[in-house]
Amino acid sequence: MTWQLITADGVEAAHGLAADEVLCRQVGAGRSPATLRLYTYRSHCALVGRFQNLAQELHLDYCEGHDVQINRRPTGGGAILMGRDQLGITVALNGRGPAMHGRARDLMEQFSGGLLHGLQQLGVAAKFRGKNDLEVGGRKIAGLGIYRDSNGGLLFHGSLLVDLDVPLMARVLRTPFTTIGNRELRIIAKRTTTVREQRGDSIGIEDVRQCVANGFEESFGIRLQRSEHSDEELAAIDALAQDKYFTRAWLHQRSNVPDLSGRQSIRTDAGSIEARVSMAGKTIKSAILLGDFFADEDAIVDLEGRLRWHSSDAAAIEETIREWAYATSTNGLDPVAIAKVVLAATEGATEDIDDTVPYGCFVTPTQPTTPTDG
Amino acid sequence: MNTEPVFDTPDDRHYSREHNIWAQRDDTGRVRVGVDSFLLSSLGELAYIALFDPGMAVTRGHSIGTLEAAKMTTSITAPISGIITAINEAVLADPQLINRDSYSEGWLAELDPTNWEAESSQLVTGDDIPAWAEESRQRLSDEAEYKG
């Protein structure tokens, strides 16, 4: 089985996203072969998830003043900053076959397998965690997403941090902090890692791209053949960029589902715990646990991962935290108290934008440390 | 604790085989559409939904909106052609209504069909539902792997 491999660098935001969507559509309709696209955006582009509110996730004034292009992905998840040091990974497959029906999780694991094999070749031991993250020692190195179109096309998106300018990211993406100083930047940096940091060198994007391509060949048992967009694809990409990705209607759309944020603190024998939640209506998008308690950082990261995209139903939260406590060393943290504070944060969540916890792919810290606004 | 999911397929409606959307025609000829339990199982908790506005013409096999769920974002595919006459405002504000009750309160849109007789014959209904449901259940329990 042969897939086409398409590479590009310095891609504009609208055309980069349009190219992915066109590939998904063409491959789904059987007009293009299965495709792996490995590319970089121009420095820099800020891309929000399918239903995110631009103003809530991005510092729009900064973007406008510093030539940061903004756009909206067809895939869900959090806002990301892309540029020459972040590798965009797209796999477009025909999802019409019976074995492709549903089971997004299994397919996501196979997709992430390609990336994991590539990272392995680079000497980086990452693992799939939560619903759509690749992490190294609890620090996020890539974010993943899936989109399925009506044609049967399946689009897998990934953004791999080859390197990251954390101060720039904090100026472009809104963070859970009200002010950004060295301490906050350290907290964010500690929750993310990059290929270059892991390797301790300045490996070039081309070498990373080659290893990722090799990883997909291994994971999917396919051969890649270098290719270019067909004339039909190029015309469709340009049309879609104009008709959709450049339009205000696409960029500034708002969902009827309110974005809510809540926080609540509790004192326990093990220390104080603060829960901060970001919610889409009744769904917890992310939960952060802060405070002066002592706990295994991995255990806290694990719990936050379990609560991501989780129902705010009380019984469901309690069950998840019970399962977490059963599977993890909680260092004396009382799971009942944690459930209580998380529930209180969800129940008190409001639409107050000044109190909003943004949902950035790489900017949501999970250190058990009190943020500076307190 | 892992429990086998329960898939419900009421026999009073039609189902699109590939896109897992149900369609139910009422006495006035209008057709309500919604998400079936197999698609719901693949998606997980729903967070956001966008639907085309009433008055828009939709074609069978084409998108009528988009859903973002825990596991993926997906286009919602029209099982039949028609004009959208209503959308369920309640699910726009609370998409988890679909998780709670996808066959009744969690309906998505209502259409005035333009080709019901021909198109509904391509949907699964009546005595064909049990075999289709079993096949769908089996697909979900088999490990999905891309084989080209």
Boltz contact constraints between the chains, C-beta under 6 A:
constraints:
  - contact:
      token1: [A, 1]
      token2: [B, 148]
      max_distance: 6.0
  - contact:
      token1: [A, 50]
      token2: [B, 68]
      max_distance: 6.0
  - contact:
      token1: [A, 50]
      token2: [B, 73]
      max_distance: 6.0
  - contact:
      token1: [A, 51]
      token2: [B, 48]
      max_distance: 6.0
  - contact:
      token1: [A, 51]
      token2: [B, 68]
      max_distance: 6.0
  - contact:
      token1: [A, 75]
      token2: [B, 73]
      max_distance: 6.0
  - contact:
      token1: [A, 76]
      token2: [B, 68]
      max_distance: 6.0
  - contact:
      token1: [A, 76]
      token2: [B, 73]
      max_distance: 6.0
  - contact:
      token1: [A, 98]
      token2: [B, 139]
      max_distance: 6.0
  - contact:
      token1: [A, 99]
      token2: [B, 144]
      max_distance: 6.0
  - contact:
      token1: [A, 101]
      token2: [B, 139]
      max_distance: 6.0
  - contact:
      token1: [A, 102]
      token2: [B, 42]
      max_distance: 6.0
  - contact:
      token1: [A, 102]
      token2: [B, 140]
      max_distance: 6.0
  - contact:
      token1: [A, 103]
      token2: [B, 144]
      max_distance: 6.0
  - contact:
      token1: [A, 104]
      token2: [B, 42]
      max_distance: 6.0
  - contact:
      token1: [A, 104]
      token2: [B, 71]
      max_distance: 6.0
  - contact:
      token1: [A, 104]
      token2: [B, 72]
      max_distance: 6.0
  - contact:
      token1: [A, 105]
      token2: [B, 71]
      max_distance: 6.0
  - contact:
      token1: [A, 106]
      token2: [B, 143]
      max_distance: 6.0
  - contact:
      token1: [A, 106]
      token2: [B, 144]
      max_distance: 6.0
  - contact:
      token1: [A, 107]
      token2: [B, 144]
      max_distance: 6.0
  - contact:
      token1: [A, 131]
      token2: [B, 70]
      max_distance: 6.0
  - contact:
      token1: [A, 146]
      token2: [B, 72]
      max_distance: 6.0
  - contact:
      token1: [A, 147]
      token2: [B, 73]
      max_distance: 6.0
  - contact:
      token1: [A, 148]
      token2: [B, 74]
      max_distance: 6.0
  - contact:
      token1: [A, 149]
      token2: [B, 75]
      max_distance: 6.0
  - contact:
      token1: [A, 150]
      token2: [B, 62]
      max_distance: 6.0
  - contact:
      token1: [A, 150]
      token2: [B, 63]
      max_distance: 6.0
  - contact:
      token1: [A, 150]
      token2: [B, 75]
      max_distance: 6.0
  - contact:
      token1: [A, 150]
      token2: [B, 77]
      max_distance: 6.0
  - contact:
      token1: [A, 255]
      token2: [B, 48]
      max_distance: 6.0
  - contact:
      token1: [A, 256]
      token2: [B, 92]
      max_distance: 6.0
  - contact:
      token1: [A, 256]
      token2: [B, 93]
      max_distance: 6.0
  - contact:
      token1: [A, 257]
      token2: [B, 48]
      max_distance: 6.0
  - contact:
      token1: [A, 280]
      token2: [B, 47]
      max_distance: 6.0
  - contact:
      token1: [A, 280]
      token2: [B, 48]
      max_distance: 6.0
  - contact:
      token1: [A, 281]
      token2: [B, 94]
      max_distance: 6.0
  - contact:
      token1: [A, 282]
      token2: [B, 96]
      max_distance: 6.0
  - contact:
      token1: [A, 283]
      token2: [B, 45]
      max_distance: 6.0
  - contact:
      token1: [A, 283]
      token2: [B, 47]
      max_distance: 6.0
  - contact:
      token1: [A, 309]
      token2: [B, 70]
      max_distance: 6.0
  - contact:
      token1: [A, 311]
      token2: [B, 45]
      max_distance: 6.0
